[in-house]
Amino acid sequence: MNATLKTYAKVAEEYAQRRRDFWMPEFRIFKRMLKGKNILEVGCGTGHEAEYFIKDKFNYLGIDASSAMLKVARKLVPKARFQKMDMLKMKLPEKLFDGIWACASLLHIPKKQLPVVFKSLHKVLKESGVAFISLKSKSRPWEGLVEDAYPGMKRFFSYHTLQGFKKLLQQNGFKTLKKGSKPHPVRKNENWIMFFVKKA
Ligand SMILES: C[S@@+](CC[C@H](N)C(=O)[O-])C[C@H]1O[C@@H](n2cnc3c(N)ncnc32)[C@H](O)[C@@H]1O
């Protein structure tokens, strides 16, 4: 188990308690862009948005590499379907999903390995599909182990810039439909970037 997953194993309950409706504006935009009901959430964590997808009658599958996060998700959203899966070893049928929601999860993937994830996302997304990706940003790209929200515990983060990540998406077969940025509601020095994309 890597450092990031070790941290999530310890903080899963706390993560769920702390998680707020930070992404509701983007969630609403995403829903309006969808052409169908099949949703894959990549790095679903404790299932915060899973609950909303289920309420809105989506055919939802959430995948995550952390058993602890999934355990909490299954408890909080018993009607949702969750599967333990590393996004770097995604095994799912081709062109199955109308939408992919990847909120604050690709930020744990080293930049060098992102093409592997992009390839899987591209494979499982329908031609008419839309994906949402949100990440932490820094003015200069940087990656490494960080101790931030959980004292004494580290997670690996890869920070991107708006333009840099847009270019990465383009290089990996995705066209950006909409992008934006916003600060974290509490940790004001933490900036987030987000992308709505489709297959190029
Ligand atoms: C910051 S949390 C975000 C969780 C959820 N998307 C949310 O917005 O609350 C990051 C999640 O990514 C998961 N994760 C990290 N590396 C992963 C990998 N290689 N494959 C799948 N999930 C991973 C973690 O276990 C964790 O649940």
The ligand as an SDF file (V2000), in Angstrom:
LIG
                    3D

 27 29  0  0  0  0  0  0  0  0999 V2000
   -9.2490   13.4310   -2.2320 C   0  0  0  0  0  0  0  0  0  0  0  0
  -10.0770   11.8880   -2.3140 S   0  0  0  0  0  0  0  0  0  0  0  0
  -11.4830   12.3320   -3.3200 C   0  0  0  0  0  0  0  0  0  0  0  0
  -12.6370   11.4130   -3.1010 C   0  0  0  0  0  0  0  0  0  0  0  0
  -13.9300   11.8410   -3.7980 C   0  0  0  0  0  0  0  0  0  0  0  0
  -13.7820   11.8910   -5.2310 N   0  0  0  0  0  0  0  0  0  0  0  0
  -14.3670   13.1820   -3.2930 C   0  0  0  0  0  0  0  0  0  0  0  0
  -14.4140   14.1310   -4.0850 O   0  0  0  0  0  0  0  0  0  0  0  0
  -14.6710   13.2840   -2.1050 O   0  0  0  0  0  0  0  0  0  0  0  0
   -9.0750   10.9560   -3.4290 C   0  0  0  0  0  0  0  0  0  0  0  0
   -9.5500    9.5310   -3.6330 C   0  0  0  0  0  0  0  0  0  0  0  0
   -8.7850    8.9380   -4.6840 O   0  0  0  0  0  0  0  0  0  0  0  0
   -8.5210    7.5920   -4.3390 C   0  0  0  0  0  0  0  0  0  0  0  0
   -7.3560    7.1180   -5.0850 N   0  0  0  0  0  0  0  0  0  0  0  0
   -6.0610    7.4580   -4.9330 C   0  0  0  0  0  0  0  0  0  0  0  0
   -5.2900    6.7900   -5.8070 N   0  0  0  0  0  0  0  0  0  0  0  0
   -6.1230    6.0010   -6.5330 C   0  0  0  0  0  0  0  0  0  0  0  0
   -5.9240    5.0730   -7.5960 C   0  0  0  0  0  0  0  0  0  0  0  0
   -4.7090    4.8190   -8.1000 N   0  0  0  0  0  0  0  0  0  0  0  0
   -7.0050    4.4400   -8.1090 N   0  0  0  0  0  0  0  0  0  0  0  0
   -8.2600    4.6820   -7.6130 C   0  0  0  0  0  0  0  0  0  0  0  0
   -8.5050    5.5450   -6.5990 N   0  0  0  0  0  0  0  0  0  0  0  0
   -7.4500    6.1950   -6.0720 C   0  0  0  0  0  0  0  0  0  0  0  0
   -8.3080    7.6290   -2.8460 C   0  0  0  0  0  0  0  0  0  0  0  0
   -8.4270    6.3750   -2.2610 O   0  0  0  0  0  0  0  0  0  0  0  0
   -9.3690    8.6250   -2.4110 C   0  0  0  0  0  0  0  0  0  0  0  0
  -10.5710    7.9930   -2.0910 O   0  0  0  0  0  0  0  0  0  0  0  0
  1  2  1  0
  2  3  1  0
  2 10  1  0
  3  4  1  0
  4  5  1  0
  5  6  1  0
  5  7  1  0
  7  8  2  0
  7  9  1  0
 10 11  1  0
 11 12  1  0
 11 26  1  0
 12 13  1  0
 13 14  1  0
 13 24  1  0
 14 15  1  0
 14 23  1  0
 15 16  2  0
 16 17  1  0
 17 18  1  0
 17 23  2  0
 18 19  1  0
 18 20  2  0
 20 21  1  0
 21 22  2  0
 22 23  1  0
 24 25  1  0
 24 26  1  0
 26 27  1  0
M  CHG  2   2   1   9  -1
M  END
$$$$
